[in-house]
């Protein structure tokens, strides 16, 4: 009878130690997994809430160069105006391709703060070396990967 008590006690202690080790090893992994899920869902939420529309594009020739101005209407969440300048602009056609990261951003009907809020219009201007003629697609890609496109002619 004493042998059975000792054996059972040793097995119980081994089981408790094994469970403790398993929990110690698994808890950081579970915590990291939960953190990465939170991070991914936060990024997805940011993308879903970002919504805008190109409402007008104007291209005009200025001394052998083309100035392209376009206006964006914010239909989604408020965005820091500095983040609009971190976007990418692509202008392309069958025989032309341009990628632009250097452009001017201004909020035309804002309330004076540095945020592009829902209902406000932002004007983006850029200069292209050379002149454009024909039909072009303009794509603006936000800092978080959301993109909007429109077609214009010059």
C-alpha positions as CSV (number, residue, x, y, z in Angstrom):
1,X,0.0,0.0,0.0
2,X,2.8,2.4,0.8
3,X,4.4,1.7,-2.6
4,X,1.2,2.7,-4.3
5,X,1.0,6.0,-2.4
6,X,4.6,6.9,-3.2
7,X,4.1,6.0,-6.9
8,X,0.9,8.0,-7.1
9,X,2.6,10.9,-5.4
10,X,5.5,10.8,-7.8
11,X,3.2,10.6,-10.8
12,X,1.1,13.6,-9.5
13,X,4.3,15.7,-9.0
14,X,5.5,14.8,-12.5
15,X,2.1,15.7,-14.0
16,X,2.1,19.1,-12.1
17,X,5.7,19.8,-13.3
18,X,4.8,18.8,-16.9
19,X,1.7,21.0,-16.9
20,X,3.7,24.0,-15.4
21,X,6.4,23.6,-18.1
22,X,3.8,23.4,-20.9
23,X,2.0,26.5,-19.6
24,X,5.3,28.4,-19.2
25,X,6.3,27.5,-22.8
26,X,2.9,28.1,-24.4
27,X,1.7,31.3,-22.7
28,X,4.2,33.6,-24.5
29,X,3.3,32.1,-27.9
30,X,-0.4,32.6,-27.2
31,X,0.2,36.2,-26.1
32,X,2.2,36.9,-29.2
33,X,-0.5,35.3,-31.4
34,X,-3.2,37.5,-29.7
35,X,-1.0,40.6,-30.2
36,X,-0.5,39.8,-33.9
37,X,-4.2,39.2,-34.4
38,X,-4.9,42.6,-32.8
39,X,-2.3,44.2,-35.0
40,X,-3.7,42.7,-38.2
41,X,-7.3,43.6,-37.2
42,X,-6.2,47.2,-36.5
43,X,-4.6,47.5,-39.9
44,X,-7.6,46.0,-41.6
45,X,-9.9,48.4,-39.7
46,X,-7.7,51.3,-40.9
47,X,-8.0,50.2,-44.5
48,X,-11.8,49.6,-44.3
49,X,-12.4,53.1,-42.8
50,X,-10.2,54.8,-45.4
51,X,-12.5,55.9,-48.2
52,X,-12.2,58.8,-50.8
53,X,-13.2,59.6,-54.3
54,X,-11.4,61.6,-57.0
55,X,-13.9,64.3,-57.9
56,X,-12.0,66.2,-60.6
57,X,-8.7,66.0,-62.5
58,X,-7.2,68.9,-64.5
59,X,-4.0,68.7,-66.6
60,X,-2.5,71.8,-68.1
61,X,0.7,72.6,-70.0
62,X,3.1,75.0,-68.4
63,X,6.3,75.7,-70.4
64,X,6.9,72.2,-71.8
65,X,5.8,70.5,-68.6
66,X,2.4,69.2,-67.5
67,X,0.8,70.2,-64.2
68,X,-1.7,67.7,-63.0
69,X,-4.1,68.8,-60.2
70,X,-6.8,66.5,-58.8
71,X,-9.2,66.9,-56.0
72,X,-10.1,64.1,-53.4
73,X,-13.3,64.1,-51.3
74,X,-12.9,62.3,-48.0
75,X,-15.8,59.8,-47.5
76,X,-14.2,58.0,-44.6
77,X,-12.2,58.6,-41.4
78,X,-10.1,61.6,-40.5
79,X,-6.5,61.4,-41.8
80,X,-3.6,63.5,-40.8
81,X,-2.8,65.7,-43.8
82,X,0.9,64.8,-43.6
83,X,-0.1,61.2,-44.3
84,X,-1.7,62.3,-47.7
85,X,1.8,63.3,-48.7
86,X,3.1,59.8,-48.0
87,X,0.9,58.3,-50.7
88,X,1.9,57.3,-54.2
89,X,0.5,58.6,-57.5
90,X,0.6,56.6,-60.7
91,X,-0.3,58.0,-64.1
92,X,-0.2,55.6,-67.0
93,X,-1.6,55.0,-70.5
94,X,-0.7,52.6,-73.3
95,X,2.6,54.5,-74.0
96,X,3.3,56.3,-70.7
97,X,4.0,55.4,-67.1
98,X,4.8,57.7,-64.2
99,X,5.2,57.1,-60.5
100,X,5.3,60.2,-58.3
101,X,6.0,60.6,-54.6
102,X,6.9,64.3,-54.6
103,X,3.7,66.4,-54.8
104,X,1.9,69.2,-53.0
105,X,-1.2,68.6,-50.8
106,X,-3.6,71.2,-49.6
107,X,-7.0,71.0,-47.9
108,X,-9.3,73.4,-49.6
109,X,-12.4,73.5,-47.5
110,X,-11.1,72.3,-44.1
111,X,-11.6,73.8,-40.7
112,X,-8.0,74.9,-40.3
113,X,-6.6,71.9,-38.4
114,X,-4.0,69.5,-39.9
115,X,-6.6,66.7,-40.5
116,X,-8.4,65.8,-43.7
117,X,-11.8,65.0,-42.2
118,X,-14.9,63.4,-43.7
119,X,-16.5,65.8,-46.2
120,X,-13.4,67.9,-46.8
121,X,-11.7,68.2,-50.1
122,X,-7.9,67.9,-50.7
123,X,-6.1,69.2,-53.7
124,X,-3.0,67.4,-54.9
125,X,-0.7,69.0,-57.5
126,X,2.3,67.6,-59.3
127,X,4.5,68.5,-62.3
128,X,5.4,66.1,-65.0
129,X,8.4,66.7,-67.4
130,X,7.1,66.8,-70.9
131,X,3.6,67.1,-72.2
132,X,0.8,64.5,-72.1
133,X,-1.8,63.8,-74.8
134,X,-4.5,61.1,-74.9
135,X,-6.3,59.2,-72.2
136,X,-4.6,58.4,-68.9
137,X,-5.5,56.6,-65.7
138,X,-4.5,58.3,-62.4
139,X,-4.2,56.1,-59.3
140,X,-3.6,57.5,-55.9
141,X,-2.5,55.0,-53.3
142,X,-2.9,56.0,-49.6
143,X,-0.3,55.4,-46.9
144,X,-2.1,52.2,-45.9
145,X,-2.4,50.7,-49.4
146,X,-6.0,51.7,-50.2
147,X,-6.1,52.9,-53.8
148,X,-8.5,55.0,-55.9
149,X,-8.4,55.6,-59.7
150,X,-10.0,57.8,-62.3
151,X,-9.4,58.4,-66.0
152,X,-8.7,61.8,-67.6
153,X,-7.8,63.1,-71.0
154,X,-5.3,65.7,-72.1
